[in-house]
Amino acid sequence: MFLEAFGNDAFVLLAALLLIVGVIVVKFSHKLGFPALVLFILVGMMIGSDGLGLVYFDNAEIAQLIGILALVIILFEGGLQTKFSTVRSVALPSLSLATLGVVITSSVVALAAMLVFDVTWYEAFLFGAIVGSTDAAAVFAALKERNIKAKMGATLEAESGTNDPMAVFLTLSFIQLIINENTSIWVLVPNFFWQMGAGLVLGLLLGKIASASINRINLESSGLYPIFSVAFALLTYSITAFIGGSGFLAVYVAALVIGNSELTYRYSIFQFNEGFAWMAQILMFIILGLLVFPEQLFTTEVMLSGILISLVLMFVARPVAIFLSTLGMKYSQKERLFLSWAGLRGAVPIVLATFPIVAGIENGVLFFNVVFFVVLTSALIQGSSISYVAKKLHLVGPKKDTPHHSIELISIGKANAEMVQFKTNEDTAVVGRKLHEIPFPTRATISAIVREDRLISPHGETEIKSGDFLYILVSQKDKESLRKLLNEKNVHAKSS
């Protein structure tokens, strides 16, 4: 093997090349409308022992550990970027999909697994549980910068951020039932409520503690604040998991709390975690690609089983789960069809598929290979066609404006002032007014305006237009007054 022959220097070189390839892959995947995770996995398979033979890797325990750490980072970043208002608007359907939807999906897939694999009921339900949840990494990446209708995007992101705990619970429960035949299935009921309850409570508590700590600690370097936030993400997961709670749920809830709080060095924290989450995705999918052996994956048995399970999952299990989980809720038939199609599988099922191998389940390797094939199928077929399906169902929303020009000069960590970024729209009261006409707080100064990716130097006669990004340096004491001013609505625009 390449690494064994050339040692540590070769490892550093390989790591650098993989990260460079990963970044380039993301660039081309966006242009081609192709899920990056598939390309990451293919890179892992290509450099593995059945490919170029650069790396030999078959340690499911290490892959599981890396996968869990990466999922913590990805869930944390996704939670940071999610607004409470978005979650509240789809809280009930997302909760239903994250619990009842996962159970229904797992049950339907389990019935198919019984016929395809000829295994016991517990083993069939284990397989169903592994592929039962949508994947946060896949969904967050697929929807980022795509102009899907806001309601659809919010539902899918909230569902994928909260349904991992259910899949983890079901997977571990059925492994326990298979290994220990004396375990009663009814013992799992209180365990479920404990896991979800502990995850929710500790997530809220540690999220509040993290927000207060970030704002009150006075660190010597601004670069330490993002590291401090990541440390809290890992702490939240580990403490919750240590007492038997759902660590993934706790991390996502804590991230929601932190992301919706007033934070010092907010943009530094967000940008660091976005980059870190991408690196975690690249590493995780390449490692998972290394773990699979193409000679075992692309066999007649695995491919036929994978295709059958994929068809059941995409066209039966997921649609049934969506329609039953959203009964009585305000979703049109077209919206339900889109939610059915956009239930992407990704890293979570593959990581969960390592658990039966580590536990020594008889069909663990077979399940892993079939799950891997199902994920590839889901990503290739569903992931690459999300925009097309949304367009056909008339569920395309306005183009997303992602500011790539965020700046942060100083923050309350070192001075009692910070740079506030605000995007105007046609309903914003200050739109159409000149700067000298707007009653800004005394200790607030507009430092820059970005309009259609052009930097405008502001002066008294500058008129604010819809879609402008305003960068305002404001005293902490006047920040709330500034927020109220910027959030005022243009009553005349609404009435007209």
N, C-alpha and C positions, 0 to 999 in steps of 0.2 A: 504494500500500500504506500501511496505517496507520502502520507504524514509520517509513517514509521521510518521511511527511508531518509527523509530530510529534517525531521524533528520540529522543534518549536518555531523556528523561522518560517518553515513551510506552513505551519498552522496560522501564523499571523498573516502571511501572504494570502492564504486561502480565504481567511475571514474578510480581508479587505476586498478581494475580488468578488466574494459573494454579496457583500453590502453594495458594492458598485453595480453589480448585475441586478440586485434587488431594486435599487432606485431606478435604473433604466427600464426594468420590467414594469414598474408602476407607471412610468411615463407612457410606454407603448400600450399598456393595458387600457389606460384611459382613452387613448386615441382610437383603439380598436373596439372599445366597448366590451372588453374581455376581462373577466375577473382576475385580478393579480394573484390571488391565492393559488389558482391552478398553475400558473407559471412558476411561482415559488416552489410548489410541490414538484413540478417537473424538473426544476434545477436540482433539487435534492435527490431525485431519482437518477438524474443524469450523472451526478458526481459519485453516486453510490457504487457498491461492489458489482452490481449488475450493469452499470453504465461504464463510465470512464475508469472506475476502480480507484478513485482518489481517496475515498473514505469508506471504511467498513464500520457500519453502526447497526447494532441489533439489540440495544439495551432499552427495553420498554420502560423500565423504572426511571431512567434518566430522561427519556422522552416525555414521560408523564410529568415529571417535576418541571421541566422546561415549559411544557404546555400550560401547566397550572400557573406558573409565574407570569407567562406571557398573557394569559387570559385575565389575570388580575390587573395588569397594566392596561390592557385594551378596554376592559370594563370601566376602569377608573377614568380613562380619557374620554370614553363615551359618555359617562355620567357627568363629567365636568362640562361638556359641551351642551348638555340637555337642560332646557329651561323648565322650571316648575310649571309655568303656564302651559307648556306643551304637554307635560305629563298629566296634569290635571284634566286637560280636555279629552284625553283618551285613557284615563286611569281604569275605568271599569272594564272596557273591552280588552285592554292589555293584560289586566289581572286575570280575566277569564281565559284568554288565550295562553297565558303563561302557566296556568294550572290545569283547568279542564281541557284546554286544547292539547296540551302535552300528553295528558292521560288518554284522550281519545286517539290521537295520532299513534301513540305507543301501542295501544290495544289493537288498532286495525293492522298495523305493521306486524304485530305479534301473530295475528291470525295468518298472515301471509308467510311469515317465517316458519310457522308450524308445517305448512304445506311444502315450502321450498327446501327446508333443511331436515325435516323429519326429526325434530328434537322434542324435549319435554316442554311442558307449558311454562315452567319457570325460565328455561333457557330462551324460549321464544319471546317471552315478555322482557327478558334482559336485553335481547337484540332490539326490540321495539323501543325500550327506554333509551338505549344508546343513540338512536337516530330520531328521538321524539322531539327534540328542541331545535329551534332555529339558532343560528350562530351569530353572536354579536359582532365578531370580527368581520365576517362576510357581509352582514347587513349594513354595518356602519360604513364599510368601504364601498359597497355597491351604491348606497344612497348619497354618499358624499358628493356634493356639487352636481347631482342630477336633479333636474327640475320636476320631481314627482310632487303631486298634490300634497300640501302640508299635512292634511289629516292622515293620509296614507303613510307618509314618512314617519310621522310621530307615532302611529300605532305600531309599525314594524320595529322601530328603534326601541320603544318602550317594552314591547314583547320580547325582543331578542336580549335586552338587557336584564330582564327579570325571569326568563324561563329556564335559564341554565340551572338554577338551584333545584327545580323540579326534576329535571333530567338526571342530575347528579344523585338526588335522593332516590329516585326509582332504580337507577343503575346499581348503586351500592346496596340497596335493599334486596334486589333480586339475586345479587351475588351472595349476600348473606343467607338468603333462603336456599340457594343451591348448595352452598358449602355446609351449612348447618341445617339438616333436615328437621331438627326438633324446634326450630324457630317458628313461632306462629305469625301469620301475616298480620294479625290484629295488633301485635306489639308495635308494628310500624306506624300505626295511626298517631299515637301520642308523640312518637319520634318526629314525625312530619311537622306537627304543630310547634314542637320545640325548636327544630331547625329553622323554620321560617320566622317564628317569633323572635328568636335570639338574633337572627340575621338582621331583621328589621330594627329592633331596639338598639343593638350595638352599632349598626350603621348610622342611625340618627345621632346617637350619643357621641361616637367617635368623630363623626363629621362635624359636629358642633365644637368639640374639643380641638380638632385640627384647624378649623377656621379661626378660632380665637387664638390659638398658638401661633399661627402664621402671622396674624396681625400684630400680636403683642411682642413677639421676639424681635430683637434688634440685631440682625446678623451683619457681619462685616462685608459680605459680598452678596450682591443680588442673585448670583448664580446658585447660592445655597438654598433659596426659597423653593425652587422646583424640586430639589432633592429632598427637602423637608416634606413636601407634599407626597412624594412617592413613598417615603418612609412610612407615612401615615396609612397609605393604601395597603402596604404589606403588613403593617401592624394590625390594621382592621381585619384583614383576612385571617391572619394567624391566630389572633385572640379569639375570634368567633369560631374558627375551626377547632381550636383547642378545647372549647367547652361543648363541642358537638353541634354548633349552629352552622348555618349556611354562610360560608365565607364569601362566596361570590355575590350573594344578595347584599351582604353587609357592605362590601366594597362599592357596589353600584349605588346603594342608598347614601353612603358617606360621600361619594363623589357628587351626587345630586345636591347634597347640603353644601358642600364646599363650593361647587361651581355657581350656586345661586346666592352666595354670601358676598359681602363687600370684602375684597382681598387686597392686601398690599402686593405689588408686583404681579398683578393678575395676568397680564399678557405674557410675561416671562414664564409663569407657571403653565399657562395653557399651551404656549408654543413648545416648551420643553416636552410636555407630556404627549403632544401630538407627534413630535419626532420620535420620542421614545416608544410610543405605541406602534409606529411604523416599523421601527427596528425590531420590536418584539414579534410583530407579525412575520417579518422576513425570516427571522431566526426560527420561529416556531414551525412555520410551514416547510422550511428547508429541512429541519430536523425530522419532521413527520414524513417528508419525502424520502429521507435517508432510511427511515425505519422500515419502509415497505420495500419488498423485493419484487421487481417487475416479473420475474420468472414465476413467482407465486401468485401475483395479482392478475396477470393476463392469461389465466388458464380458462378453459371452457367452463368449468364448474363455477368459478368465481364470477366470470363475466355474465353468464346466463342468470345466476342468482342475483347479481347486482342489478342487471337490467330489469328483472321481474320486480324486485323490491323497489327500485327507483320508480317504476311505472305505478305501482300501488301507492307509494308515498306521494308522488306528484299529482296523480289523477283521482285518488280515492281517499287516502288517509288525511292529507292536509285539507282538501276541500270539505270533507265531512266535519273535521275539527273546526274549521272556520265557520261554517254555517251553523253548527250546533252551539259553538261558544259565543256567537254574536246574535243569537235569537233575541228579538225584542229590542235590539239596539239600533241606533240610527245609522245603518250602513245600507247602501243600495246594493243591488245584485252585482253591478259592475265592480263596486268597491270590494265586495266579498270575493269575487273572482280574482281581482288583482292581489288581494291579501293571500289567497290560496297559492297563486303562482309565485309570489315573492318570498315564500318561506324558505330561505336559503340554508343549506347545511354547509358546515365548514369545519373549523378546528375542533369545536366542542365534541361532536360525535367521534372524531378520530382520537382525541385525547381520552374520551370515555371508553373507547374500544381497547385502550391499553390496560384498563382495569381488569377485565377477565383474564388477560394474559398473565399479568402480575399475580393474580389470585390463583392461577393454575386451573382455570376452568377448561374442561375437555375441548370444547369447540372455540376456544379463545382466539387462536390464530386465524381460523376460518372466518369468524365474525369480524376480526380486524380487517382482513382483506376485502370482505364484501362491503363493510362500512366505508372503507377507503374508496372503493369503486362507486358507491352511492354518492359520496361527497363530490367526487370528480364529475359525475353525471349531473348532479344538481347545479354545481357551479358553472359547468359548460353550457347546459341547456337553459336553466332558469336565470342564472346570473348574467349571461350575455344578452338576454332578451327582455330584461325588466323595463328599459326605456321604451322598447317597441310595444310591449303589451300595454304599458301605461298610455301610450299615444293612441293605440287602437281602442282602448276603453274610455278615452277622453278624460284621463286622470292626470294630465300634465299640468303642473302649476307654473307660476312665474319663474324665470331664470334666477337661480340662487346667486346672490352677491356675496362672495367670500372676500373680505378685505385682506389682501396680502401685504398691506402697507401699515400694519399695526405698529405703533411706536410707544415707547414708555421711557420718559426721561428720568423722572424722579418719582418716588412713591413714599407713602407714609412711614416706611421703614427707616428712612434717613431724614426726611423733612416732612413738614405738615402740609404736603401738597402732592398732587399726582395728576397724570395726564389721563383725561377721560376721552374715550372714543364714542361717537354717537352717529348713527346713520339716520338721515332724515327721509321722510316719505311725503306723499302728497297731503296727508292729514296732519302733519306736524305744524304747529302754530307758527314757528319761526320761518317757515318756507315762504318765499316771496317778499321777505322783509330785508332791509339793509342792516348791516351790523350795528351801525350807530342808532338804529331804531329799536334794537332789542335790549330790554332791561337786564343785562347780565349782572350777576353778583359783582361787588366791587373787586373781590380778589379772584376773578376768573378772566382768563385771557385766551382768545382763540389763537392758537399757534400755527395751525395749518388747516387747509381744506383740500380734500382729495375729491375731484370730480371727474368721473369717467377715466380713472387711472392717471389723471393729470394733477400735479401739485399746483395749488393756487395760493399765492401769498395774500392773506386777508388784510383788508383795510376798511375804513369806515363806510365806504360806498359799495362794498362787496355785497351782493344780494345772494341770500341762501336759496338754493334750489333743491327740488326733490331728488333724492339719491345721493346727496353730498355726504361724505364722511367728515365730520367735524372733530378736530383734535383740540381739546380745551384744557389748559393748565389751570387747575383750580385748587384753592385752599381746602383742606379737609373740613373746616368749619362751614364753608359755603357749598360743599358738594351736594347736600340735600336740596338746597335752594336751586342749584343749577339743574339737578335731576327733575324737579317739579316743573321748571321752566321748559326744559327740553321735551318733557312728556305731555305738555299741554296740546290739546287737539285743536285743529282749525275748524271751528264751529261753522263758519261760512262755507267752507269747502264741502262739509257734510250735508248742509241744508240745500246747497245747490245741486 
